[in-house]
Amino acid sequence: GQCGPGTDLVDGVCAIVDSPQGGGCLIATAAYGSEMAPQVQFLREIRDNKVMSTAAGTSFMTGFNQFYYSFSPTIADMERENPVFKEMVKIGITPMLTSLSIMSAADSEQEIVGYGIGVILMNIGMYFVAPAMLFFSIKKAKTRLSF
């Protein structure tokens, strides 16, 4: 297959191309169809103007990017190939986009770190803890109902 936007084929693997204006956001770009989509611009603005404006945020982004770019080109390609999957991703990332709006209020390095940790914990809760609790509640209810 062909590599998506923001990536080039290097030694048979899609690799991230560093762009001077800080592109990226591959999953959101594929979901919303353009780097100019307001949701993608919002993500880029939070990253570039808030998170990257601090030493802690820059360190976080270095680690996050290694993780994110290990799977995001594949997800972005799948979005472009499958309109239903693309819509599911849009629905899936909406709570994260909403939670990140909290970062707009952060001004100092301490606030950015504090809000950032809060947003990360909130997203872990929304995407992992809540579904796990729901799963175990349903499983427990089924066990109780089977005599």
N, C-alpha and C positions, 0 to 999 in steps of 0.2 A: 504493500500500500504506500500511498504518498504521505509525506509528513504534513501535519497541520500548520497553521500560522504560528510563527514564533519558534519553529523548529526547522532544522535542516538534516538531511541524511548524512551521517558521519559514520563510516565503517559499518554500513548496513543497519544503523540504529538512528531513530529520530532523536536528535540532541537539541537542547535549548540554545537559541541564538540570543546572546546578550544584546539588547537594544539600548542605546544611550538614554532614551526617554523612559526606560523601565516599562516594557510591555508586560508580557506574561498574562496572568488571569485566563489561561487557556480554556478551562472548563466553562467559565462564565461567558467568555467571548464566543465559544461554540454554541452555548445555550441561547444567547441573545442575538447571535448572528453578526455581530460587529464589535470591533474594539471601541467604536464610538457610542455604543448603547449606554444609556445613563447608568445602568447597574454596573457595567464594566468600568466606566469612568469613576464611579463612586468607590469601587474597590481600589482602583489605582490611586485615587486621591487620599484615601485613608492610609494606604501603604506608604506612598511617597511623602505626604505632608504631615502625617502623624507618627506612624510606627518608625519610619526610617529617619525621623528627625532626632531620635535618641540613640545612645550607644546600646542600651538594652534591646531596643526595638530592632536595631541593625543586626545584632547578634541573633535575636530570635528569627529574623527573616532569613539569615544564612542557613540555619538549621531547618526551618520550615520549607525553604525552597528545595533543599536536597530531598526532603520527603515528598513534597507536592509534585515536583517534576519527575519523580520516579513512576508516577501513575497518570498524571494529568494529560500527557499527549495521547495516551490510549483512550481515556474517557472522552476527550474532545473529538477524536476520530470516530468513536462509536456514536457520539451525538450527531455528527454530520451525516453518518450513514443511516441513522434510525430516528425519524421524527418523533415517534412515541417516546423513545428513550430520552430524547432532547427535552420534551415537555416534562417528563418525570424529573429530570435533573433541575429544570427551572423551578418546579414545585419544591424539590428537595433543598435547593440552596436559598429559597426565599427567607426562611427563619434566620439563617446565618447572616444574610444581607441586613435584615432588620436589626439583629443584635449588634452588628458592627456599627450601626448608626450611633450607638452610645459613645464610640471612640471620638466622634466629632466634638464632644464636650471637653475632651482631655487637652490640657495645655502644657503642663510641666512634665518632665521626665517621670516624676513620681506618679502623676495622674495617668500618664500613658501606660506605665507598668501596671498600676492598680486596675485600671479599666480593662487593660489587655488581659490580665489574669482572670478578671470577672467574666469577660466575654468568652474566653476559652472554656472556663468552667461551665458557663451557661450553655455553650454549644455541646460540650460533652454530655451534659444533662439532657438536652433536647434530642441529640442524635443517638446516644448510647444508653443512658440510664433509664429514661422514660420508656423506650421500646422494650428494654429488658424487663422492667417492672411490669409492663403490660403483658408480655409473654408469660412471665411466671404467674401473674394473677389469673390469666386464662387457664394455664396448665393446672393451677391449684383448684380452680373452680371446676374444671373437668374431672379431676380426681375425686372431688367431693361429690359430684353428681353421679359417678359410676359406683354402683353398690356392689 
